[in-house]
């Protein structure tokens, strides 16, 4: 959902209700657990600050 820096919703955008937010969250979780995860898998990134490169 679009949100300005001040934390207010953008003009013309209505804030979702609690039920709408929960439904969207459940749908995303279900899509991840049954779909995306099986296709995309997981990636682990290790970021290291190398003092020699400074």
Long-range contacts (C-beta under 8 A, 24 or more apart in sequence): none
